[in-house]
Amino acid sequence: MRIALFASGSGSNVENILRYFENDDFFVFPLVVSNKVDAYVHQRAKSLHVLSFSFSREDFLSGEPVLELLRSYEIDAVVLAGFLLKIPPLLIKAFPGRIINIHPALLPKFGGRGMYGDRVHRAVVEAGETESGISIHYVNENYDEGNIIFQASCSLAEKDTPEDVATKVQRLEHEHFPKVIESLWRPLAAASTRERE
């Protein structure tokens, strides 16, 4: 199973995923893709000997240059690990049911356009929520509206700041995201291996 990782920022989830699967023969992560040439995720990828690429917003919106790259590396699926741009229909059509995203809140709350990163955590605190968490979901044409695969929650204290919420949520991301990827696609990878044999 050849998976591309997409990220826009520091890439802590990307590094966590790569380290989780580094000794796994089923899963291969040939490349990291970003919409920001200066994103720290490129440094993380380099340190783990994984190729990384950047595309402009226009390239992502059209989808064609990105799709060409993914096909050249025989990518089977895409994981959005802190990626902020909407995935164009061309890519969704090319990878049906094979693009997933992680959102730092319990969808359908605090999702949609413009709801990412610290904005989500601030909104959670301002709303007086007593819990937050993560949602891992399939990607469709709309922000954060694809079918939910998995959710995990954490309790919030009244005194928690957005930074406190971010810390708790990131802990859930690192604990669960690789495991969900594994449980979702290992059966497919295993079936593919049997077919090749």
C-alpha positions as CSV (number, residue, x, y, z in Angstrom):
1,M,0.0,0.0,0.0
2,R,1.7,3.2,-1.2
3,I,0.4,6.3,0.6
4,A,1.2,9.9,0.0
5,L,1.1,12.3,3.0
6,F,-0.2,15.8,2.6
7,A,0.6,18.6,5.1
8,S,0.7,22.4,5.3
9,G,2.5,23.0,8.5
10,S,5.1,21.6,10.9
11,G,4.2,18.0,10.1
12,S,4.2,16.4,13.5
13,N,1.5,14.0,12.4
14,V,3.5,13.2,9.3
15,E,6.6,12.3,11.4
16,N,4.5,10.3,13.8
17,I,3.0,8.2,11.0
18,L,6.3,7.7,9.2
19,R,7.9,6.5,12.5
20,Y,5.0,4.2,13.3
21,F,5.2,2.4,10.0
22,E,9.0,2.5,9.5
23,N,9.4,-1.3,10.0
24,D,6.1,-2.3,8.3
25,D,6.4,-4.1,5.0
26,F,2.8,-3.5,4.0
27,F,2.8,0.3,4.0
28,V,5.2,2.5,2.0
29,F,5.2,6.3,2.2
30,P,7.1,7.4,-0.9
31,L,6.5,11.1,-0.6
32,V,5.2,14.1,1.3
33,V,3.2,16.8,-0.5
34,S,2.7,20.4,0.7
35,N,1.2,23.6,-0.5
36,K,3.9,25.6,1.3
37,V,7.6,25.5,0.2
38,D,8.7,26.7,3.6
39,A,6.6,24.4,5.7
40,Y,8.6,22.6,8.4
41,V,7.2,19.2,7.2
42,H,9.8,19.3,4.5
43,Q,12.6,19.2,7.1
44,R,10.9,16.3,8.9
45,A,10.6,14.4,5.7
46,K,14.2,15.0,4.8
47,S,15.4,13.8,8.2
48,L,13.4,10.6,7.7
49,H,14.7,10.1,4.1
50,V,11.3,10.7,2.5
51,L,11.0,12.8,-0.7
52,S,8.8,16.0,-0.3
53,F,7.3,18.2,-2.9
54,S,5.6,21.6,-3.0
55,F,2.8,22.8,-5.3
56,S,1.3,26.2,-5.7
57,R,-2.3,26.9,-4.7
58,E,-3.2,27.0,-8.4
59,D,-1.7,23.6,-9.1
60,F,-3.7,22.1,-6.2
61,L,-6.9,23.7,-7.4
62,S,-6.5,22.3,-10.9
63,G,-5.3,19.0,-9.5
64,E,-3.6,17.9,-12.6
65,P,0.1,18.4,-11.6
66,V,-0.5,16.8,-8.3
67,L,-2.3,13.8,-9.8
68,E,0.6,13.4,-12.3
69,L,3.1,13.2,-9.4
70,L,1.0,10.7,-7.5
71,R,0.6,8.5,-10.5
72,S,4.3,8.6,-11.2
73,Y,4.9,7.2,-7.7
74,E,2.1,4.6,-8.1
75,I,0.2,6.0,-5.0
76,D,-2.7,4.0,-3.8
77,A,-4.1,6.4,-1.2
78,V,-3.7,9.9,0.3
79,V,-3.6,10.9,4.0
80,L,-4.2,14.5,4.9
81,A,-2.2,15.2,8.0
82,G,-2.7,18.9,8.7
83,F,-3.4,19.9,5.1
84,L,-5.4,23.1,4.7
85,L,-6.5,23.3,1.1
86,K,-9.7,21.7,-0.3
87,I,-9.0,18.6,-2.4
88,P,-10.1,19.2,-6.0
89,P,-12.7,16.9,-7.6
90,L,-10.1,15.5,-10.0
91,L,-8.1,13.9,-7.1
92,I,-11.3,12.7,-5.3
93,K,-12.4,11.0,-8.5
94,A,-8.9,9.4,-9.0
95,F,-8.8,8.0,-5.4
96,P,-12.4,7.1,-4.5
97,G,-12.6,6.2,-0.9
98,R,-8.8,6.4,-0.6
99,I,-8.4,10.0,0.7
100,I,-8.8,10.5,4.5
101,N,-8.3,13.6,6.7
102,I,-7.9,14.2,10.4
103,H,-9.8,17.2,12.0
104,P,-8.9,18.5,15.4
105,A,-12.5,18.5,16.8
106,L,-15.5,16.3,17.2
107,L,-17.3,16.8,13.8
108,P,-19.8,18.0,12.9
109,K,-19.0,20.6,15.5
110,F,-16.3,23.1,14.6
111,G,-15.8,22.0,11.1
112,G,-16.0,23.7,7.7
113,R,-14.2,26.3,5.7
114,G,-11.7,28.3,7.8
115,M,-11.9,25.9,10.8
116,Y,-8.4,24.5,11.2
117,G,-5.6,24.5,13.8
118,D,-5.8,27.1,16.6
119,R,-9.0,28.5,15.2
120,V,-10.7,25.3,16.1
121,H,-9.3,25.2,19.6
122,R,-10.2,28.9,20.2
123,A,-13.8,28.2,19.0
124,V,-14.1,25.2,21.3
125,V,-12.9,27.2,24.4
126,E,-15.2,30.2,23.5
127,A,-18.2,27.9,23.2
128,G,-17.6,26.5,26.7
129,E,-17.3,22.9,25.5
130,T,-16.5,20.3,28.1
131,E,-14.8,18.0,25.6
132,S,-13.0,18.0,22.3
133,G,-11.2,15.5,20.3
134,I,-10.4,14.2,16.8
135,S,-12.3,13.1,13.8
136,I,-10.8,11.0,11.0
137,H,-13.0,11.0,8.0
138,Y,-13.1,10.3,4.3
139,V,-12.7,13.4,2.1
140,N,-15.4,14.5,-0.3
141,E,-16.0,17.8,-2.2
142,N,-16.9,19.7,0.9
143,Y,-14.8,20.7,3.9
144,D,-15.1,18.2,6.8
145,E,-18.3,16.6,5.5
146,G,-17.0,13.1,4.4
147,N,-18.2,10.0,6.3
148,I,-16.5,9.7,9.7
149,I,-14.3,6.7,10.2
150,F,-13.2,7.3,13.8
151,Q,-13.5,9.7,16.7
152,A,-11.8,10.0,20.0
153,S,-12.5,12.6,22.7
154,C,-10.8,14.2,25.6
155,S,-12.2,16.1,28.6
156,L,-11.7,19.8,29.0
157,A,-11.4,21.8,32.2
158,E,-13.0,25.2,32.6
159,K,-9.6,26.8,32.9
160,D,-8.2,25.2,29.7
161,T,-6.8,27.6,27.2
162,P,-6.7,27.0,23.4
163,E,-3.1,25.9,23.9
164,D,-4.2,23.4,26.5
165,V,-6.8,22.0,24.2
166,A,-4.3,21.8,21.3
167,T,-2.0,19.7,23.5
168,K,-4.7,17.3,24.5
169,V,-6.0,17.0,20.9
170,Q,-2.5,16.5,19.5
171,R,-2.0,13.6,22.0
172,L,-5.1,11.9,20.6
173,E,-3.9,12.5,17.0
174,H,-0.5,10.9,17.6
175,E,-2.1,8.0,19.5
176,H,-4.8,7.1,17.1
177,F,-4.1,8.3,13.5
178,P,-1.5,5.7,12.6
179,K,-3.6,2.9,14.1
180,V,-6.7,4.0,12.1
181,I,-4.7,4.1,8.9
182,E,-3.5,0.6,9.6
183,S,-6.9,-0.8,10.5
184,L,-8.5,0.8,7.5
185,W,-6.1,-0.3,4.8
186,R,-4.1,-3.3,6.0
187,P,-6.8,-5.7,4.8
188,L,-6.5,-4.1,1.3
189,A,-2.7,-4.3,1.4
190,A,-2.9,-7.9,2.5
191,A,-5.3,-8.8,-0.3
192,S,-3.1,-7.1,-2.8
193,T,-0.1,-9.1,-1.6
194,R,-2.0,-12.3,-2.0
195,E,-3.0,-11.4,-5.5
196,R,0.6,-10.7,-6.5
197,E,1.6,-14.1,-5.0
